[in-house]
Amino acid sequence: MILVAQGWPVVGEPPGRLGRKRAVGWTVSDGRATGLRVTLLGEFAVTWESSRLKLDRCTQRLTAFLALRNCWVRRAVTAVALWPDADPDQGRAALRSALARLRRVDAPPLLEEARDLIRLHPAVAVDAREVFQLARRVLDHASLGDRAALETLCARGDLLPEWFDEWVVLDREQLRELRLHALEMASTLLTAQGRMAEAAQAALAAVQAEPLRESAARALVKVHLAEGNWGLAITRYRAYCQVIRQELGLDPSPQMRTLFDHLWPPAERPLAALAAARAG
């Protein structure tokens, strides 16, 4: 799973006396890689000071695999994950070859090695990690932060959408769900703070990512209702009803329908909600 330690702690040095670490790539005097960034959302890319590095398919997959694991990973585990159909000797040889090619990249260190362990260099920025950590902060601490944090969370793009390795598919679904929950929570928090434009932005990002997700549509309707934009709320409600009827043959849940209860007298609420759904 994304950013979960697999066998070693997420932070700190590799356990035991593993010998001197070796940075894979261009050596810099202070041991830090500045300006290196791995992009995993929407597409794969490694950039250094705005220049895109050229990596072959094998080194791309190795870099992506380690970028999704914020920890040291055993070489044997990496070889099996990246070359599952190869025999062990072939997998290890392919990994050694990929590491050798990364050492020749003319850029600051991208990876680190310590005997039988490897990891992405700690100073390399990873966009998926940033979204993951921000989403966790929103969900764990009910705090979003500044406008830049919202823009990061709203940025569209699934994790490596054209990659179908098992380790990518699982991480893609995890990050997608986490981001959607965080966007919905952010919309609720921003509405409570009176930041209505940003609340609508967060809710709309969730709707655009998953049009059939009722909790996302419900979050957007709540923003419109909180602003007193009843017409917009009903329009969004109708649009969601149309989508789920066409795609799934379903009606919205009672949770969605009761959002409009305060607009009509109690005796008229069921009929009014039904009319709102089916009008137009």
Order of alpha helices (4+ residues) and beta strands (2+ residues): beta-beta-beta-beta-alpha-beta-alpha-alpha-beta-beta-beta-alpha-alpha-alpha-alpha-alpha-alpha-alpha-alpha
